[in-house]
Amino acid sequence: MVDAKAKLGEGPSWDQQFGRLFWVDIEGYQLHIYDPSTNEDRTIDVGEHVSAVVPYLEDEVIVALISGLYRFNIQTGEKILIHDPEEGRPGNRFNDGKCDPAGRFLAGTMSLNGESEQGAFYSLSTEGNVSLLIDEVSTSNGLAWSADHSTLYYIDTPTLEIVSFDYDVQEGTISNKQVIATVDESEGYPDGMTIDAEGMLWVARWGGQRVSRIDPTSGKVIAEVSLPVNCVTSCAFGGEHLDELYITTAQDDSEDQPLAGGLFMVKPGVKGMPTISFNQGQRASKLEQSIS
């Protein structure tokens, strides 16, 4: 593990092309780049809340900052604004986000003050346009797609629910919301999420000291990974063979949890699905043309 002591570690995202893991410390304003081959965890101060990161180019990532969605150069620190869909909502910040199978960046927001239904869930197209997918979200959180791309799984944390939508990957639209699982609050709130090659969901449990493997067909917890920290925030599969589950955590007020805020890795015995990079398949062309 990496004893990073992040205030609010979040958003792990595996960059298969360059063999590195991106993750963030939302409250510490830090973008982390972890190289498992050297165990080096490089940090970059981005100067504001950074809530999600996805791979893009060798020297650039796409990030969700409190001031909007940006291209971010990990060598120079240059930020190029793509769009701020919540310019009129100063009490909100972005939270979890990742790319859909077509390379769009989906990310949601939440209230900084814990107000309910003040956030939303957006989709950034590969051309740089933003559309609203869901309004009146409280804490937009984990998301994952089925292997056939037809289903989007989504978490709004305070609901304690994992829901599914029919996903039109060509249009980037959602429909037919269904509740597929309701988790037990005593075992932690549902936070970040990923999916494995067998179609099972891995859900970080805030306040629950665990990651739960949930069968989306039955809604039941079928396996768990226990951690020595209360606030488990998100997870993503990585490594050369996608058999390593990277888990982010956050600090809380417990003095007996010295590893809180660390980055953990376990091999759960199953492989994950590859992380999709922004604009994957077209690389830089569409977005660079749209904002040049």
JOTANOR-V421821 format. One record per pair of residues at least 6 apart in sequence whose C-alpha atoms are under 6 Angstrom apart, sorted by the first residue. I is the first residue (numbers start at 1). J is the second residue. Records with the same first field share a line. If there is no record, write none. Layout:
BEGIN
I = J / J
END
This chain:
BEGIN
1 = 263 / 264
2 = 262 / 263
3 = 262
4 = 262
5 = 261 / 262
6 = 25 / 261
7 = 27 / 28 / 250 / 251 / 261
8 = 25 / 26 / 27 / 250
9 = 24 / 25 / 248 / 249 / 250 / 261
10 = 24 / 233 / 234 / 248
11 = 23 / 52
12 = 22 / 23 / 236
13 = 21 / 22
14 = 21 / 238 / 275
15 = 21 / 55
20 = 34 / 35
21 = 33 / 34
22 = 32 / 33
23 = 32
24 = 30 / 31 / 32
26 = 49 / 50 / 51
27 = 49
29 = 45 / 46 / 47 / 48 / 49 / 50
30 = 44 / 45 / 46
31 = 43 / 44
32 = 42 / 43
33 = 41 / 42
34 = 40 / 41
49 = 65 / 66
50 = 64 / 65
51 = 64 / 94 / 95
52 = 63 / 64 / 96 / 97
53 = 62 / 63
54 = 61 / 62
55 = 61 / 277
56 = 277 / 278
59 = 73 / 74
60 = 72 / 73 / 74
61 = 71 / 72
62 = 70 / 71
63 = 69 / 70
66 = 93 / 94
68 = 83 / 84
69 = 82 / 83 / 84
70 = 80 / 81 / 82
71 = 79 / 80
72 = 78 / 79
91 = 111 / 112
92 = 110 / 111 / 112
93 = 109 / 110
94 = 108 / 109
95 = 108 / 109
96 = 107 / 141
97 = 106 / 107
98 = 105 / 106
99 = 105 / 106 / 276
103 = 278 / 279 / 280
104 = 124 / 125 / 126
105 = 123 / 124
106 = 122 / 123
107 = 121 / 122
108 = 120 / 121 / 122 / 140
109 = 119 / 120 / 140
110 = 119 / 138 / 139
111 = 118
116 = 138
117 = 136 / 137 / 138
118 = 136 / 138
119 = 136 / 137 / 138
120 = 134 / 135 / 136 / 137
121 = 133 / 134
122 = 131 / 132 / 133
123 = 130 / 131
124 = 130
126 = 279 / 287
127 = 286 / 287 / 290
128 = 287
139 = 156 / 157
140 = 156
141 = 155 / 156 / 191 / 192
142 = 154 / 155 / 191 / 192 / 193
143 = 153 / 154 / 193
144 = 152 / 153 / 194
145 = 151 / 152
150 = 166 / 167
151 = 165 / 166 / 167
152 = 164 / 165 / 167
153 = 163 / 164
154 = 162 / 163
155 = 162
157 = 190
160 = 182 / 183
161 = 181 / 182
162 = 180 / 181
163 = 178 / 179 / 180
164 = 177 / 178
165 = 174 / 175 / 176 / 177
166 = 174 / 175 / 176
167 = 173 / 174
180 = 216 / 219
181 = 219
187 = 208
188 = 205 / 206 / 207 / 208
189 = 205 / 206
190 = 205
191 = 204 / 205 / 233
192 = 203 / 204 / 233 / 234
193 = 202 / 203 / 234
194 = 201 / 202 / 236
195 = 201 / 202
196 = 271 / 272 / 273
197 = 271 / 272 / 273
200 = 214 / 215
201 = 213 / 214
202 = 212 / 213
203 = 211 / 212
204 = 211 / 232 / 233 / 234
205 = 211 / 232
206 = 231 / 232 / 233
207 = 230 / 231
208 = 230
209 = 226 / 227 / 229 / 230
210 = 225 / 226 / 227
211 = 224 / 225
212 = 224
213 = 221 / 222 / 223 / 224
214 = 220 / 221 / 222
229 = 257 / 260
231 = 249 / 250
232 = 249
233 = 248 / 249
234 = 247 / 248
235 = 246 / 247
236 = 245 / 246
237 = 244 / 245 / 272
238 = 244
242 = 271 / 272
243 = 267 / 271
244 = 266 / 267
245 = 265 / 266
246 = 264 / 265
247 = 263 / 264
248 = 263
249 = 261 / 262
250 = 260 / 261
251 = 260 / 261
END
